[in-house]
């Protein structure tokens, strides 16, 4: 009895040892270590290498696919030995006598599913190994369904749209250039539509729509232009200076369209200002539709004191700012932080010329 038991055990072990062992040893792309799936981008080839040990000589290695097509799961016979049933889609080669390598050519979404390498052991029994393939697509922003550069007026509403496709479904977000705050107050807006109910000049600039998933990223830059009437301001409405010293009235203007030089005016008590030499104007263009207009008094006179208005206009409207130039008992600094007398430079220049002429004359007399 003991002898029979030992013999049966030996035979069972021998049969088990001789059963085929099927393993998928290598994939390209490599299997994702977290998802434990083969993740491939669309339109790329995918390879799976199957190794079969102890294959019975009368049994062939088969590849089959379990894929989703037309909203249902379908079993697709792929190959037997090295014979492919669809040579345009699948190819089989033998890297070694015990290896069968499947190549899925130009993988598409319809190729997503489970792929099994198997060898028949008995009528209803197979030794097998399988891997799951997932197809991903880089995000692609649809230009026809996404906003482009836009120009609106202050006070209007604006909705910026961003539509993207991809697998997995992309995350869509809005940001502004240089990390500026969005109209909603944050630095990111995680929806496909960005709604600005009431446009202000600060909303002008470049907005970036980004679509992101595990396969990559796509983005579009959209320029928003806000048209608005000039806004005129200054750091000081009351400016003081003593008679004979240099002083400037500095007027800061911003508006879009940017006002032209001829659309910026200075008046005194509502009357046109005569620029008679000791008073002149400078317009300095700046960034972001800004202009600095400076009214310079090259030595304030007694009749210069009073009210001055800096005004500007464009096609959207007009704006102005009023200054009071007042007399002070002592000289004050100009905008550069220095105290300058308007006539002193002229006196200095004349004195310098006289001194130079005197030196030159003495030198000439000394030569004789």
LUMPAKOL-527759 format. One line per 10 residues: for each residue x negated, y, z of N, C-alpha, C, O. Coordinates in steps of 0.1 Angstrom, whole numbers. Example, Ala and Ser with C-alpha at 12.3 -4.5 7.8 and 13.67 -1.06 7.14 Angstrom:
<pts>
-132 -57 78 -123 -45 78 -132 -33 78 -142 -33 85 | -128 -22 71 -137 -11 71 -129 0 79 -134 11 80
</pts>
This chain:
<pts>
-8 -12 0 0 0 0 -9 12 0 -6 22 -7 | -19 12 8 -28 24 9 -35 26 -4 -37 37 -9 | -39 15 -11 -45 16 -24 -36 22 -35 -41 30 -43 | -23 19 -34 -14 24 -44 -13 39 -42 -12 47 -52 | -12 43 -29 -10 58 -26 -22 65 -31 -21 76 -37 | -34 60 -29 -46 67 -33 -47 68 -48 -51 79 -53 | -42 58 -55 -43 58 -69 -33 68 -75 -36 75 -85 | -21 69 -69 -11 79 -74 -16 93 -71 -15 102 -80 | -23 95 -60 -28 108 -57 -39 112 -67 -39 124 -71 | -47 103 -70 -58 105 -80 -52 109 -94 -57 118 -100
-42 101 -98 -36 103 -111 -29 117 -111 -30 124 -121 | -22 120 -101 -15 133 -100 -25 145 -101 -23 155 -108 | -37 143 -94 -47 154 -94 -53 155 -108 -56 166 -112 | -54 144 -115 -60 144 -128 -51 151 -138 -56 159 -146 | -38 148 -137 -28 155 -146 -28 170 -143 -28 178 -153 | -28 173 -131 -27 188 -127 -40 195 -132 -39 206 -137 | -51 188 -131 -64 194 -135 -64 196 -150 -70 205 -155 | -57 187 -157 -57 188 -172 -46 197 -178 -46 199 -190 | -37 202 -169 -27 211 -174 -34 224 -179 -44 229 -174 | -28 230 -190 -34 243 -195 -33 254 -185 -24 255 -177
-44 262 -185 -44 274 -177 -45 286 -186 -54 288 -194 | -35 295 -185 -34 306 -194 -36 319 -186 -29 321 -176 | -44 327 -191 -48 340 -184 -50 351 -195 -56 349 -205 | -44 363 -192 -47 375 -200 -58 382 -193 -56 388 -183 | -70 381 -199 -82 386 -192 -85 400 -195 -93 407 -187 | -80 405 -206 -85 419 -210 -74 426 -218 -67 419 -226 | -72 439 -216 -63 447 -224 -70 460 -228 -79 465 -221 | -65 465 -238 -70 479 -243 -58 486 -248 -53 483 -259 | -53 496 -241 -59 503 -229 -59 493 -217 -51 483 -216 | -68 496 -207 -68 488 -195 -55 490 -187 -49 500 -188
-52 480 -179 -40 480 -171 -41 491 -161 -52 492 -154 | -31 498 -159 -31 509 -149 -31 502 -135 -23 494 -132 | -41 506 -126 -43 499 -113 -31 502 -104 -29 494 -94 | -24 513 -106 -13 516 -97 0 510 -102 7 503 -95 | 3 513 -115 16 508 -121 15 493 -124 25 486 -125 | 2 488 -125 0 474 -129 7 471 -142 13 460 -144 | 6 480 -151 12 479 -165 2 485 -175 -7 493 -171 | 3 480 -187 -5 486 -198 2 499 -203 13 498 -207 | -5 510 -201 2 523 -205 -6 528 -217 -18 531 -217 | 1 530 -229 -5 534 -241 2 546 -247 15 547 -246
-5 555 -253 1 566 -261 7 560 -274 2 551 -280 | 18 567 -278 24 563 -290 14 565 -302 6 574 -302 | 16 557 -312 8 557 -324 -6 552 -323 -14 553 -332 | -9 546 -311 -22 539 -310 -21 524 -310 -10 519 -306 | -32 517 -313 -32 502 -313 -34 498 -298 -40 504 -290 | -28 486 -295 -28 480 -282 -34 465 -284 -29 458 -293 | -43 461 -275 -49 448 -276 -47 440 -263 -48 446 -252 | -43 427 -264 -43 419 -252 -50 406 -256 -48 400 -266 | -60 402 -247 -68 390 -250 -64 379 -240 -64 380 -228 | -59 368 -246 -54 356 -238 -65 345 -239 -69 341 -250
-68 339 -227 -77 328 -226 -69 316 -222 -62 316 -212 | -71 305 -229 -64 292 -226 -74 281 -223 -82 278 -232 | -74 276 -211 -83 265 -208 -74 252 -208 -63 252 -204 | -81 241 -211 -74 227 -211 -62 227 -221 -53 220 -218 | -64 234 -232 -53 233 -242 -52 220 -248 -62 215 -254 | -40 213 -248 -39 200 -255 -41 203 -270 -37 213 -276 | -48 193 -276 -51 195 -290 -39 196 -300 -40 202 -310 | -28 191 -296 -16 191 -304 -7 203 -301 4 204 -306 | -11 211 -292 -3 223 -288 -10 236 -293 -22 238 -292 | -1 245 -298 -6 258 -303 -3 269 -293 6 268 -285
-12 279 -293 -10 291 -285 0 300 -292 -1 303 -304 | 10 305 -285 20 314 -290 20 327 -283 18 328 -271 | 23 338 -290 26 351 -284 41 354 -287 45 353 -299 | 48 359 -277 61 364 -279 63 377 -272 56 380 -262 | 72 385 -276 75 398 -270 89 399 -265 99 394 -272 | 91 405 -254 105 408 -249 107 423 -249 102 429 -239 | 112 428 -259 113 443 -261 127 448 -262 136 441 -264 | 128 461 -259 142 467 -260 143 474 -273 136 484 -277 | 153 470 -281 156 476 -294 171 477 -295 179 467 -292 | 176 488 -301 190 491 -302 198 489 -289 208 483 -289
191 494 -278 198 494 -265 200 480 -259 208 479 -251 | 192 470 -264 194 457 -258 180 450 -258 171 454 -266 | 178 441 -249 165 434 -248 165 422 -258 174 414 -259 | 154 422 -266 153 412 -277 140 404 -276 130 410 -273 | 141 391 -278 129 383 -278 124 383 -293 131 379 -302 | 111 386 -294 105 387 -307 94 377 -308 84 378 -301 | 95 366 -317 84 357 -319 73 365 -326 75 371 -337 | 61 364 -321 50 372 -327 40 364 -335 37 367 -346 | 36 353 -329 26 344 -336 25 330 -331 30 327 -320 | 20 321 -339 16 308 -335 2 306 -340 -1 307 -352
-7 302 -330 -21 301 -334 -26 315 -339 -25 325 -332 | -31 315 -351 -35 328 -357 -26 333 -368 -29 343 -374 | -14 327 -369 -4 331 -379 5 341 -373 13 338 -364 | 5 353 -378 14 364 -374 27 363 -382 27 362 -394 | 38 365 -375 51 365 -382 54 379 -388 63 381 -396 | 46 389 -384 48 403 -390 34 409 -391 30 416 -381 | 28 407 -402 14 411 -403 12 426 -403 1 431 -401 | 23 433 -406 22 448 -406 22 453 -392 16 464 -389 | 28 446 -383 29 451 -369 18 443 -360 13 450 -351 | 16 430 -362 8 423 -353 -3 416 -361 -2 411 -372
-15 415 -354 -26 406 -360 -32 398 -348 -32 402 -337 | -37 386 -352 -43 377 -342 -57 374 -347 -59 370 -358 | -67 375 -337 -80 370 -341 -85 361 -329 -79 362 -318 | -96 354 -331 -102 345 -321 -116 350 -317 -126 347 -323 | -117 358 -306 -130 362 -301 -139 351 -297 -151 352 -298 | -133 340 -293 -140 328 -289 -131 316 -291 -119 317 -294 | -136 303 -290 -128 292 -292 -116 290 -283 -106 283 -286 | -117 297 -271 -106 296 -262 -98 309 -260 -90 311 -251 | -100 319 -269 -94 332 -268 -86 335 -280 -90 333 -291 | -74 341 -277 -65 345 -288 -61 360 -285 -55 363 -275
-66 369 -294 -64 383 -291 -53 389 -300 -53 388 -312 | -43 395 -294 -31 401 -300 -34 416 -302 -38 423 -292 | -32 421 -314 -33 435 -317 -19 440 -321 -14 436 -331 | -14 449 -313 -1 456 -317 -5 469 -324 -10 478 -318 | -2 470 -337 -7 481 -345 3 492 -345 15 491 -346 | -3 505 -343 5 517 -343 17 516 -334 29 517 -338 | 15 514 -321 25 511 -311 35 522 -311 32 534 -310 | 48 519 -310 59 528 -310 67 525 -297 65 515 -290 | 77 534 -295 86 532 -283 93 519 -284 96 512 -274 | 96 514 -296 104 502 -298 95 490 -295 100 478 -294
82 492 -293 73 481 -289 71 479 -274 64 470 -269 | 78 488 -266 77 487 -252 84 475 -247 95 472 -251 | 77 468 -237 83 456 -231 73 446 -226 61 451 -223 | 76 434 -224 67 423 -219 62 415 -230 70 410 -239 | 49 412 -229 43 403 -239 37 391 -232 30 392 -222 | 40 379 -238 37 366 -231 28 358 -240 31 356 -252 | 18 353 -235 9 343 -241 12 329 -235 12 328 -223 | 16 319 -243 20 306 -237 16 294 -245 13 295 -257 | 15 283 -238 13 270 -244 23 260 -239 25 260 -227 | 28 252 -248 39 242 -243 32 231 -236 22 225 -241
38 228 -224 33 216 -216 42 204 -218 37 193 -220 | 55 207 -218 65 196 -221 77 203 -228 76 214 -232 | 87 195 -230 98 201 -238 104 214 -233 106 223 -241 | 105 215 -220 111 227 -214 101 235 -205 104 244 -198 | 88 231 -206 79 237 -197 67 243 -205 62 237 -214 | 63 255 -201 52 263 -207 42 268 -196 46 273 -186 | 30 267 -200 20 275 -192 19 288 -198 17 289 -210 | 20 299 -190 21 312 -196 14 323 -188 12 321 -176 | 12 335 -194 8 347 -187 14 359 -195 15 358 -207 | 18 369 -187 24 380 -194 19 393 -188 15 394 -177
20 404 -197 18 418 -192 28 427 -198 34 424 -209 | 31 437 -191 41 447 -195 35 459 -202 25 464 -197 | 40 463 -213 35 475 -221 45 486 -219 57 485 -221 | 39 498 -216 47 510 -215 42 520 -225 29 523 -225 | 50 526 -233 46 536 -243 49 550 -238 60 553 -234 | 39 559 -238 41 573 -234 38 582 -246 31 578 -255 | 44 594 -245 42 604 -256 38 617 -249 44 621 -239 | 28 624 -255 24 637 -250 36 646 -252 44 645 -261 | 38 656 -242 48 666 -244 47 674 -257 36 677 -261 | 58 677 -263 58 685 -275 69 696 -273 81 692 -273
65 708 -273 75 719 -272 82 721 -285 75 723 -295 | 95 721 -285 103 723 -298 104 738 -300 111 745 -293 | 97 743 -310 97 757 -313 111 762 -316 114 774 -313 | 119 755 -323 132 759 -327 142 761 -315 152 768 -316 | 139 754 -304 147 754 -292 140 762 -281 145 762 -270 | 129 769 -284 121 776 -274 121 791 -278 119 794 -290 | 121 799 -268 121 814 -271 107 818 -277 97 811 -275 | 108 829 -285 96 834 -291 94 849 -285 102 853 -277 | 84 856 -290 82 870 -285 95 878 -286 102 877 -296 | 98 886 -276 110 893 -276 108 907 -271 100 910 -263
116 916 -276 116 930 -272 130 934 -267 140 933 -274 | 131 939 -255 144 943 -249 142 957 -242 131 962 -240 | 154 963 -238 153 976 -231 155 974 -216 161 964 -212 | 150 983 -209 151 983 -194 166 982 -191 175 989 -196 | 169 974 -181 183 972 -176 191 961 -183 201 957 -178 | 186 956 -194 192 944 -201 188 931 -194 179 931 -185 | 196 921 -197 192 907 -192 185 899 -202 185 903 -214 | 178 889 -198 170 881 -207 169 867 -201 167 865 -190 | 171 857 -210 169 843 -207 158 837 -216 160 837 -229 | 148 832 -210 137 826 -218 139 811 -217 141 805 -206
139 804 -229 142 790 -230 129 782 -234 121 787 -242 | 128 771 -228 116 762 -232 121 747 -232 125 742 -222 | 121 741 -244 126 728 -245 114 719 -250 108 722 -260 | 112 708 -244 101 699 -247 106 684 -247 115 680 -239 | 99 676 -256 102 662 -256 89 655 -251 78 661 -251 | 90 642 -248 79 634 -243 83 622 -235 95 622 -230 | 75 613 -233 77 601 -224 66 599 -214 54 598 -219 | 68 599 -201 80 602 -194 85 616 -197 78 625 -202 | 98 619 -193 103 632 -195 94 643 -189 91 642 -177 | 90 653 -197 80 662 -191 86 671 -180 98 674 -180
77 675 -171 81 686 -162 78 699 -169 68 702 -174 | 88 708 -169 88 721 -175 87 732 -165 94 732 -155 | 77 741 -167 76 752 -157 72 765 -164 66 765 -175 | 75 776 -157 72 789 -162 62 796 -153 63 795 -141 | 52 802 -158 43 811 -151 40 823 -159 44 825 -170 | 33 833 -152 29 845 -159 13 845 -160 6 839 -152 | 8 853 -169 -6 854 -171 -12 860 -159 -6 869 -152 | -25 856 -156 -33 861 -145 -26 859 -131 -29 866 -121 | -16 849 -130 -10 846 -117 -1 857 -112 2 857 -100 | 4 865 -121 14 875 -117 27 869 -112 30 858 -115
34 876 -103 46 871 -97 57 871 -108 58 880 -116 | 65 861 -108 77 860 -117 88 870 -112 88 873 -100 | 98 873 -120 109 882 -115 116 876 -103 121 883 -95 | 116 863 -102 122 856 -90 114 857 -77 119 855 -67 | 102 861 -79 93 863 -67 82 853 -65 72 856 -59 | 84 841 -71 73 831 -70 64 831 -81 65 840 -90 | 54 822 -81 44 821 -92 47 810 -102 41 810 -112 | 57 801 -98 61 791 -107 76 790 -107 83 791 -96 | 82 786 -118 96 784 -120 98 770 -126 95 769 -138 | 103 760 -119 103 747 -124 116 743 -130 122 732 -127
121 751 -140 132 748 -148 129 752 -162 120 760 -165 | 137 746 -172 134 749 -186 139 764 -190 133 769 -199 | 149 769 -183 153 783 -185 149 792 -174 150 789 -163 | 144 804 -178 140 814 -169 149 826 -171 149 832 -182 | 157 829 -162 167 840 -163 163 852 -156 159 852 -144 | 162 864 -163 159 877 -157 172 885 -159 174 890 -170 | 180 887 -148 193 894 -150 192 909 -152 201 914 -159 | 181 915 -148 180 930 -149 165 933 -152 157 933 -143 | 162 936 -164 148 939 -168 143 952 -163 150 962 -163 | 131 952 -158 124 965 -154 111 965 -161 106 955 -166
104 977 -161 91 977 -168 81 967 -163 72 963 -170 | 82 964 -150 72 955 -144 74 940 -150 65 932 -148 | 85 938 -156 87 924 -162 80 922 -175 80 911 -181 | 75 933 -181 68 932 -194 55 924 -192 49 924 -182 | 51 916 -202 39 909 -202 40 895 -209 50 893 -216 | 31 886 -206 31 873 -213 35 862 -203 30 861 -192 | 45 855 -207 51 844 -199 46 831 -205 47 829 -218 | 42 821 -197 37 808 -202 47 797 -199 50 795 -187 | 52 790 -209 60 778 -207 51 766 -208 44 764 -218 | 50 757 -198 42 745 -198 51 733 -197 60 733 -189
48 723 -205 54 710 -204 44 699 -201 34 698 -208 | 45 692 -190 35 683 -185 41 669 -181 51 668 -175 | 34 659 -186 37 645 -181 23 637 -180 13 643 -182 | 24 624 -177 12 617 -175 4 615 -188 -8 612 -187 | 9 618 -199 2 617 -212 -5 629 -216 -14 629 -225 | -1 641 -211 -8 653 -215 0 665 -212 9 665 -203 | -2 676 -219 4 689 -217 5 697 -230 -3 695 -239 | 16 705 -231 18 714 -242 23 727 -236 29 727 -225 | 20 738 -243 24 751 -237 27 761 -248 22 760 -260 | 34 772 -245 36 783 -254 35 796 -246 40 797 -234
29 806 -252 28 819 -246 38 828 -253 39 829 -265 | 47 835 -245 57 843 -250 56 857 -245 55 859 -232 | 55 867 -254 53 881 -249 66 888 -248 75 888 -257 | 69 894 -236 81 901 -234 78 916 -233 69 920 -225 | 84 923 -242 82 938 -243 94 945 -237 106 942 -241 | 92 954 -228 104 961 -222 102 976 -226 92 982 -223 | 112 981 -233 112 995 -238 119 1003 -227 130 1000 -222 | 113 1014 -223 118 1023 -213 113 1037 -214 103 1040 -220 | 121 1046 -209 118 1060 -209 106 1063 -201 103 1056 -191 | 98 1074 -204 86 1077 -196 89 1079 -181 98 1085 -178
80 1073 -173 80 1075 -159 68 1084 -155 57 1080 -158 | 71 1096 -150 60 1106 -147 58 1107 -132 68 1109 -125 | 46 1107 -128 43 1107 -113 30 1114 -111 22 1116 -120 | 27 1116 -98 14 1121 -94 12 1118 -80 21 1116 -72 | -1 1118 -75 -4 1116 -61 0 1127 -52 2 1126 -41 | -1 1140 -58 2 1152 -50 11 1161 -58 8 1165 -69 | 22 1165 -51 31 1175 -57 27 1189 -54 30 1198 -61 | 20 1190 -43 15 1204 -38 0 1203 -39 -7 1195 -32 | -6 1213 -47 -20 1213 -49 -25 1227 -45 -19 1237 -49 | -35 1228 -37 -40 1241 -32 -55 1243 -37 -63 1234 -38
-58 1256 -40 -71 1260 -43 -73 1275 -42 -63 1283 -43 | -85 1279 -39 -88 1293 -37 -91 1299 -51 -94 1292 -60 | -90 1313 -51 -92 1320 -64 -107 1318 -68 -116 1318 -60 | -109 1315 -81 -122 1314 -87 -128 1300 -87 -139 1297 -92 | -120 1290 -82 -125 1276 -81 -117 1267 -91 -106 1269 -93 | -124 1256 -95 -119 1247 -104 -108 1238 -97 -110 1233 -86 | -97 1236 -104 -87 1227 -99 -80 1220 -110 -78 1225 -121 | -75 1207 -108 -68 1200 -118 -54 1195 -113 -53 1191 -101 | -44 1195 -121 -31 1189 -119 -31 1176 -127 -32 1176 -139 | -30 1165 -120 -31 1152 -126 -17 1145 -127 -11 1143 -117
-13 1143 -140 0 1137 -143 -1 1123 -148 -8 1121 -159 | 5 1113 -142 4 1099 -146 17 1096 -154 28 1097 -148 | 15 1091 -166 27 1088 -175 26 1074 -179 16 1069 -183 | 37 1066 -178 38 1053 -184 52 1052 -190 62 1056 -185 | 53 1046 -202 65 1044 -209 63 1036 -222 51 1035 -226 | 73 1029 -227 72 1022 -239 84 1024 -248 95 1023 -244 | 82 1028 -261 69 1030 -268 60 1041 -261 66 1050 -255 | 47 1039 -261 38 1048 -255 40 1062 -260 39 1064 -273 | 42 1072 -252 44 1086 -257 31 1091 -265 20 1088 -261 | 34 1098 -275 23 1104 -283 18 1117 -276 25 1123 -268
7 1122 -281 1 1134 -275 11 1146 -276 12 1154 -267 | 18 1147 -288 27 1158 -290 40 1157 -282 47 1167 -281 | 42 1145 -275 54 1143 -267 51 1146 -252 60 1143 -244 | 39 1151 -249 36 1154 -236 34 1170 -235 26 1175 -242 | 41 1176 -226 41 1191 -225 39 1195 -210 43 1188 -201 | 33 1207 -209 31 1214 -196 38 1227 -197 36 1235 -207 | 46 1231 -187 53 1244 -187 51 1250 -173 48 1243 -163 | 52 1263 -172 51 1270 -160 65 1278 -158 68 1286 -165 | 72 1274 -147 85 1279 -144 94 1279 -156 102 1288 -159 | 93 1267 -164 102 1265 -175 98 1271 -188 104 1269 -198
87 1279 -188 82 1285 -200 70 1278 -205 62 1272 -198 | 68 1279 -219 56 1273 -225 44 1279 -219 43 1290 -216 | 34 1270 -217 21 1274 -210 11 1278 -221 8 1270 -230 | 6 1290 -219 -5 1294 -228 -18 1289 -224 -23 1292 -213 | -25 1282 -232 -38 1276 -229 -49 1286 -234 -52 1286 -246 | -53 1295 -225 -61 1307 -229 -76 1305 -227 -83 1315 -226 | -81 1293 -225 -96 1292 -223 -99 1287 -209 -106 1278 -207 | -94 1295 -199 -97 1290 -185 -87 1280 -181 -89 1274 -170 | -77 1277 -189 -67 1266 -187 -67 1257 -199 -65 1262 -210 | -70 1245 -197 -69 1235 -209 -64 1222 -204 -63 1219 -192
-59 1214 -214 -53 1201 -211 -61 1190 -217 -67 1191 -228 | -61 1178 -210 -68 1166 -214 -58 1154 -213 -52 1153 -202 | -57 1146 -224 -49 1134 -223 -58 1122 -224 -65 1121 -234 | -57 1113 -215 -66 1102 -214 -57 1089 -215 -50 1086 -206 | -58 1082 -227 -51 1069 -228 -56 1058 -219 -68 1058 -216 | -47 1050 -214 -50 1039 -205 -44 1026 -209 -38 1026 -220 | -45 1016 -201 -40 1003 -204 -25 1003 -201 -20 1011 -193 | -18 993 -206 -4 990 -203 5 1002 -205 13 1005 -197 | 3 1008 -217 12 1020 -221 11 1031 -211 21 1038 -208 | -1 1034 -205 -2 1045 -196 -11 1056 -202 -20 1053 -210
-8 1068 -198 -15 1080 -202 -17 1089 -190 -7 1091 -182 | -29 1094 -188 -31 1104 -178 -33 1118 -185 -42 1120 -193 | -24 1127 -181 -25 1141 -187 -30 1150 -175 -24 1150 -165 | -41 1157 -178 -47 1166 -168 -47 1180 -172 -52 1184 -183 | -41 1189 -164 -42 1204 -166 -53 1209 -158 -52 1209 -146 | -63 1215 -165 -75 1220 -158 -75 1235 -157 -74 1242 -167 | -77 1240 -145 -79 1255 -143 -94 1257 -141 -100 1253 -130 | -101 1263 -150 -115 1265 -149 -118 1278 -142 -122 1288 -148 | -115 1278 -129 -115 1290 -121 -101 1296 -119 -96 1303 -128 | -94 1292 -108 -80 1296 -106 -80 1311 -105 -88 1317 -98
-70 1317 -112 -67 1332 -111 -55 1334 -102 -47 1325 -99 | -54 1347 -98 -43 1351 -89 -29 1348 -96 -20 1343 -89 | -28 1350 -109 -15 1348 -116 -13 1333 -120 -3 1330 -126 | -22 1325 -116 -20 1310 -120 -11 1303 -109 -6 1293 -112 | -10 1309 -98 -2 1302 -87 13 1301 -91 18 1311 -97 | 19 1290 -88 33 1288 -91 37 1274 -94 29 1265 -91 | 48 1272 -100 54 1259 -103 50 1255 -117 52 1262 -127 | 45 1242 -119 42 1237 -132 50 1223 -133 52 1216 -124 | 54 1221 -146 61 1208 -149 53 1201 -160 50 1206 -170 | 51 1188 -157 45 1179 -167 57 1170 -172 64 1164 -164
59 1170 -185 70 1163 -191 66 1154 -202 56 1157 -209 | 73 1143 -204 70 1134 -215 83 1128 -220 93 1127 -213 | 82 1123 -233 94 1117 -239 90 1106 -249 79 1107 -254 | 99 1097 -252 98 1088 -262 112 1085 -267 122 1091 -263 | 114 1075 -276 127 1072 -282 137 1067 -271 149 1067 -274 | 133 1063 -260 142 1058 -249 146 1068 -239 155 1066 -231 | 140 1080 -240 144 1091 -230 132 1100 -226 122 1100 -234 | 133 1106 -215 123 1116 -211 122 1115 -195 131 1110 -188 | 110 1120 -191 108 1121 -176 99 1133 -173 92 1138 -182 | 99 1137 -161 90 1149 -158 86 1149 -143 92 1141 -135
76 1157 -139 72 1158 -126 68 1173 -123 61 1179 -132 | 71 1178 -111 69 1192 -108 57 1193 -98 56 1185 -88 | 48 1203 -101 37 1206 -92 39 1220 -86 45 1229 -93 | 34 1222 -74 32 1236 -69 17 1238 -67 11 1232 -59 | 12 1248 -74 -2 1252 -72 -1 1264 -63 4 1275 -66 | -7 1262 -51 -7 1272 -40 -21 1277 -37 -31 1270 -39 | -21 1290 -32 -34 1296 -28 -39 1290 -15 -31 1288 -6 | -52 1287 -14 -57 1283 -1 -68 1293 4 -74 1300 -5 | -70 1294 17 -80 1304 22 -94 1300 19 -103 1308 18 | -96 1287 18 -110 1281 15 -109 1272 3 -99 1266 0
-120 1271 -4 -121 1262 -16 -118 1248 -12 -121 1243 -1 | -112 1241 -21 -109 1226 -19 -116 1218 -30 -120 1224 -41 | -117 1205 -28 -124 1197 -37 -115 1194 -50 -103 1194 -49 | -122 1192 -61 -115 1188 -73 -113 1173 -73 -117 1166 -63 | -108 1167 -83 -105 1152 -83 -118 1143 -83 -117 1131 -81 | -130 1149 -85 -142 1142 -85 -148 1143 -71 -159 1137 -68 | -142 1150 -62 -147 1152 -48 -157 1162 -46 -164 1163 -36 | -158 1171 -56 -168 1183 -55 -161 1196 -55 -149 1197 -60 | -167 1206 -50 -162 1220 -50 -170 1227 -61 -182 1229 -60 | -162 1232 -71 -169 1239 -82 -162 1253 -84 -150 1254 -84
-171 1263 -86 -166 1276 -89 -166 1278 -104 -175 1274 -111 | -155 1283 -109 -153 1283 -123 -163 1293 -130 -168 1290 -141 | -166 1304 -124 -175 1314 -130 -190 1311 -127 -199 1316 -134 | -193 1302 -117 -207 1300 -113 -215 1294 -124 -227 1297 -125 | -209 1285 -131 -216 1278 -142 -220 1288 -153 -231 1288 -158 | -211 1298 -156 -215 1308 -165 -226 1317 -160 -235 1320 -168 | -225 1321 -147 -236 1329 -141 -249 1322 -141 -259 1327 -145 | -248 1309 -138 -260 1301 -137 -266 1300 -151 -279 1301 -152 | -258 1298 -161 -263 1296 -174 -270 1309 -179 -280 1309 -186 | -264 1321 -176 -270 1334 -181 -283 1336 -173 -293 1340 -179
-283 1333 -160 -295 1335 -152 -306 1326 -157 -318 1330 -158 | -302 1314 -161 -312 1304 -166 -318 1309 -179 -330 1309 -181 | -309 1315 -187 -314 1320 -200 -323 1332 -198 -334 1333 -205 | -320 1341 -189 -328 1353 -186 -342 1348 -181 -352 1354 -185 | -342 1339 -172 -354 1334 -166 -363 1328 -177 -375 1330 -177 | -357 1320 -186 -365 1313 -196 -371 1324 -206 -382 1322 -211 | -363 1334 -209 -367 1345 -218 -379 1352 -212 -388 1356 -218 | -378 1355 -198 -388 1362 -191 -401 1354 -192 -412 1359 -194 | -401 1341 -189 -412 1333 -189 -419 1332 -203 -431 1333 -204 | -410 1331 -213 -415 1331 -227 -422 1344 -230 -433 1344 -237
-416 1355 -226 -422 1369 -229 -435 1370 -222 -445 1376 -228 | -436 1366 -209 -449 1368 -202 -460 1359 -208 -471 1364 -209 | -456 1347 -213 -466 1339 -219 -471 1345 -232 -483 1344 -235 | -462 1351 -239 -466 1358 -252 -475 1370 -249 -485 1372 -256 | -472 1378 -238 -480 1389 -235 -494 1385 -230 -504 1391 -233 | -494 1373 -223 -507 1368 -218 -516 1364 -229 -528 1364 -227 | -510 1359 -240 -518 1355 -251 -525 1366 -258 -536 1365 -264 | -519 1378 -257 -525 1390 -264 -536 1395 -254 -542 1405 -257
</pts>
